[in-house]
Amino acid sequence: MPLQIDILKPQANAELEKLVMKKLISIRPDPVDGFEDLLKIFRQRVKNSPIKLSEITKEVETVRAKRYAGKKK
């Protein structure tokens, strides 16, 4: 039965390690779903080459033009 436990005080780590040594519990790292890694990559790219407002505006206008091109009569 897997559980997630939030440790509020560092002293609890020592107690958990004692339970591990007695083979009463096991501790394994939380599996990462990749989202956090993806955010790190995006944030790093922004720091290295920030997007200009003019580039964002141009992209928005292009998308809007394509979206509404078929609706005009």
C-alpha positions as CSV (number, residue, x, y, z in Angstrom):
1,M,0.0,0.0,0.0
2,P,2.0,3.1,-1.2
3,L,1.6,6.3,0.8
4,Q,2.9,9.8,0.4
5,I,4.3,11.2,3.6
6,D,5.3,14.8,4.1
7,I,8.2,15.2,6.6
8,L,7.7,18.2,8.7
9,K,10.8,18.0,10.9
10,P,14.2,16.7,9.9
11,Q,14.4,14.5,13.0
12,A,11.8,12.3,11.4
13,N,14.3,11.2,8.8
14,A,16.4,9.4,11.4
15,E,13.3,7.5,12.6
16,L,12.4,6.6,9.1
17,E,16.0,5.3,8.5
18,K,15.6,3.1,11.6
19,L,12.5,1.6,10.1
20,V,14.3,1.0,6.8
21,M,17.2,-0.8,8.7
22,K,14.6,-3.1,10.4
23,K,13.1,-3.8,7.0
24,L,9.7,-2.6,8.1
25,I,9.5,0.0,5.3
26,S,11.2,1.0,2.1
27,I,11.8,4.4,0.8
28,R,12.0,5.1,-2.9
29,P,12.2,8.4,-4.8
30,D,9.0,9.9,-6.1
31,P,8.6,9.1,-9.8
32,V,8.8,12.2,-11.9
33,D,6.2,12.5,-14.6
34,G,8.5,14.6,-16.8
35,F,6.5,17.8,-16.4
36,E,8.9,19.3,-13.9
37,D,11.9,18.5,-16.2
38,L,10.0,20.1,-19.1
39,L,9.5,23.3,-17.1
40,K,13.2,23.4,-16.3
41,I,14.0,23.2,-20.0
42,F,11.6,25.9,-21.0
43,R,12.8,28.2,-18.2
44,Q,16.4,27.7,-19.2
45,R,15.6,28.6,-22.8
46,V,13.8,31.8,-21.7
47,K,16.8,32.8,-19.7
48,N,19.1,32.3,-22.7
49,S,17.0,33.9,-25.4
50,P,14.0,35.8,-24.2
51,I,11.1,36.1,-26.6
52,K,10.3,39.6,-27.7
53,L,6.8,41.0,-27.4
54,S,6.8,41.8,-31.2
55,E,7.5,38.1,-31.9
56,I,4.6,37.0,-29.7
57,T,2.3,39.6,-31.3
58,K,3.3,38.4,-34.8
59,E,2.6,34.8,-34.0
60,V,-0.8,35.7,-32.4
61,E,-1.8,37.7,-35.5
62,T,-0.8,34.8,-37.8
63,V,-2.9,32.3,-35.9
64,R,-5.9,34.6,-35.8
65,A,-5.6,35.3,-39.5
66,K,-5.6,31.6,-40.3
67,R,-8.5,30.9,-37.9
68,Y,-10.8,33.6,-39.2
69,A,-9.8,33.4,-42.9
70,G,-12.6,30.9,-43.6
71,K,-15.3,32.7,-41.6
72,K,-15.2,35.9,-43.7
73,K,-17.8,36.1,-46.5
